[in-house]
Amino acid sequence: MCKIARAASVKIATQTKVVAVSQQSTSSPTAEFRVETSRGVIHAGHVISATNAYTDAGQPWLRRRLVPVISEMIATEELGENMVRSLMPGLNMYGEAMQLGHYYRPSPDGKRILLGGRRMSSDPAKARKRLVGGLTSIFPQLADIAISNHWFGFVAFPFDQLPKLAVHDGVIYPSGYCGSGTVWARWLGQKAAHMVLGDLDGSAFQGVPFRTMPFYSGDPWFLPLAMGLYAIQDKFTTTSK
């Protein structure tokens, strides 16, 4: 996507922090924006903010409406294609139907198994141990297999857990993909681009209320409690089955 953008003469500025965005004029159909960055000021006719889970204090309106959650993954050492295929004959991606379930798949080369989930502990060692426990509960044959990689990133949830295509003070915000940004980010990003081009087709996620909660500024202090409640719910759900 980056190569396509550059081929279309799009200017991409990395390592550039947005400090503030302000709407300079509302007298014309094309609003004029002033975007203050760590490397200077940009003037633009339109602004699309696609920061999602990485929204910082420079965009307080959006930050107050998203809950950032850590999503992390582990990768086994090379198992070999035969071993992977014996465990996952269809070489598909799978996900557990629980609030805090795991998701797993073969690596692109078919030689490893990747497994991910939501982080439950602030201690990376404990978080890794939980993922390994999930892996061995699904595939007991991998109990003695080494883990070669462990990494994480942030995903974002609106309070109603529905993706959003919001507009506030003229800025377009495609966001809140609830951990499925590989699909939703491209889709709502395209919809946001069509809005800039004047396409009135819109989206079902456009105009959906984008609410926050009192005393929330973007730091999810309540997340450990929510995760604990989800874990209890999962426990009773699996026990009842």
Phi, psi and omega in degrees: 000322179296318179297319179296318180296315179296323179295335179267015177070025175284135177269126181244123181247110178270166179051041181232112184271132174277122182270319181198151176234128180225146180268117187277328184211138176239014184278343181242159179303327178261105183291147178258128182244147173247117181249111179270126182236173179289350181239015179134186183251138177243138173251131185219152176282330180219153176227126171246123178256115183242037184281336174047241186289350181254030178282126181251193186294347178290346178228072187298326182298313180289319182303323182286351185248002180236141177251109179284134181229139179281128172246131185224162183218156170235157175231135176287165168295172179297124180261340186094147184298324181295317180295314180298316182292329178291329179274327183227074187305324182276352182051040181263175171263140183232156176214140179279141183273064178225164179299320181240039181287165177267159173230143187208158185194162171288154174291160181305328179274358176074015184251351181226170172241132178253138179221138181225173179183180178277142180285131180255343184229147177283348179272114182303325180295317178292322179296317178297317180299321179296318179294319178297321177298321177295319180297313183286337175288330178277319181234083180304336180296344184260017185302327183255012182277140178281152176259123184270330184216148176215120182218167182209166175201179182254141169240165186230140179238127165291165183293335177264003178057040174234133177303156185228146167232087189255156174231126178221125183051038176086345180275136180265129184238093168278121187193177175073055188273357173058038177086002180241040184293338178304325178267307189290324183297317179293319183293307182286334173296320177295319178297320178297320178296320178295327177297318178297324182279358178089013178285120184269007181300317175071200184210154177295339181269359178276133179085358176289133181307133182245088191267160172238194177223154182303142175068014178259126181242004180119350177262107187283073182297337183273358188298316178303321178294315180298316179298320178297319179294320177296321180296319178296316179300316178298320182298314180291327179295314181289327180293320181293336179280000000 
